């Protein structure tokens, strides 16, 4: 399975996440728009996923909550335009940081052979807002070269540990 | 970690020369002259990078005889990479679950098609 890439340049308000899947775009669209299906994959298993509502149509809204012992992280937003096999656009707001709304454009790119590349382009209101999400520990990435950072950390881990 | 401190750490890490300096310091403390040697830049330029790293708390400096040695402080790096790792984990795990779901959906679709066959 293809590796997840996360790109977040310093001094930019964007985060870009890319991942390939062994499934056609029609199926990705279903997995992203049917709340019964969204519930089955969005978020790590350690969270109980509660979908308050999820109305994936032009102007529809969604709200879901990740729960673990003693904590609840709620998110909500609005769908802009009807989702299609080409992708979908929605706003995203973590209720722990109200007012910091990001605009997320998800594209489903047909790679042929029944494979699809999913790209999430997340636009925050400012670099500071993006980094604030990082501080909240839920969303945001900052480094431009994840791989290089990984390498560096790997190298640093040994003598420091 | 304070949000502005986190930004300082990532700002410091954004530069390839500074990452190389940190990698070098992982092998042991070094003077500015020693740190400058591998790079095609001047000693004052390396000193400037060290100031940025020091402000981010990634490097501390102490005097030993006539030389000023830089020392790697790994803690902020650990804190910074901790949330990066969490964020990555969130999407890694979500997408791994999506893989499973898509495989199940494709099986269902295949079975449904078989079902229609005479």
HADDOCK unambig.tbl for C-alpha pairs under 7 A between the chains (distance, minus, plus):
assign (segid A and resid 4 and name CA) (segid B and resid 92 and name CA) 6.65 0.50 0.50
assign (segid A and resid 10 and name CA) (segid B and resid 11 and name CA) 6.74 0.50 0.50
assign (segid A and resid 10 and name CA) (segid B and resid 14 and name CA) 6.55 0.50 0.50
assign (segid A and resid 21 and name CA) (segid B and resid 99 and name CA) 6.74 0.50 0.50
assign (segid A and resid 23 and name CA) (segid B and resid 102 and name CA) 6.44 0.50 0.50
assign (segid A and resid 27 and name CA) (segid B and resid 102 and name CA) 6.83 0.50 0.50
assign (segid A and resid 41 and name CA) (segid B and resid 94 and name CA) 5.34 0.50 0.50
assign (segid A and resid 41 and name CA) (segid B and resid 97 and name CA) 4.86 0.50 0.50
assign (segid A and resid 41 and name CA) (segid B and resid 98 and name CA) 5.08 0.50 0.50
assign (segid A and resid 42 and name CA) (segid B and resid 94 and name CA) 5.04 0.50 0.50
assign (segid A and resid 43 and name CA) (segid B and resid 90 and name CA) 6.03 0.50 0.50
assign (segid A and resid 43 and name CA) (segid B and resid 94 and name CA) 4.96 0.50 0.50
assign (segid A and resid 44 and name CA) (segid B and resid 90 and name CA) 5.72 0.50 0.50
assign (segid A and resid 44 and name CA) (segid B and resid 93 and name CA) 5.41 0.50 0.50
assign (segid A and resid 44 and name CA) (segid B and resid 94 and name CA) 5.64 0.50 0.50
assign (segid A and resid 131 and name CA) (segid B and resid 7 and name CA) 6.99 0.50 0.50
assign (segid A and resid 132 and name CA) (segid B and resid 3 and name CA) 6.40 0.50 0.50
assign (segid A and resid 135 and name CA) (segid B and resid 3 and name CA) 5.55 0.50 0.50
assign (segid A and resid 137 and name CA) (segid B and resid 83 and name CA) 5.73 0.50 0.50
assign (segid A and resid 138 and name CA) (segid B and resid 87 and name CA) 6.33 0.50 0.50
assign (segid A and resid 139 and name CA) (segid B and resid 87 and name CA) 6.16 0.50 0.50
assign (segid A and resid 141 and name CA) (segid B and resid 84 and name CA) 6.47 0.50 0.50
assign (segid A and resid 142 and name CA) (segid B and resid 10 and name CA) 6.61 0.50 0.50
assign (segid A and resid 143 and name CA) (segid B and resid 10 and name CA) 6.49 0.50 0.50
assign (segid A and resid 143 and name CA) (segid B and resid 14 and name CA) 6.26 0.50 0.50
assign (segid A and resid 144 and name CA) (segid B and resid 14 and name CA) 6.77 0.50 0.50
assign (segid A and resid 152 and name CA) (segid B and resid 23 and name CA) 6.35 0.50 0.50
assign (segid A and resid 155 and name CA) (segid B and resid 23 and name CA) 6.94 0.50 0.50
assign (segid A and resid 156 and name CA) (segid B and resid 23 and name CA) 6.79 0.50 0.50
assign (segid A and resid 156 and name CA) (segid B and resid 26 and name CA) 5.58 0.50 0.50
assign (segid A and resid 159 and name CA) (segid B and resid 26 and name CA) 6.48 0.50 0.50
assign (segid A and resid 160 and name CA) (segid B and resid 74 and name CA) 6.99 0.50 0.50
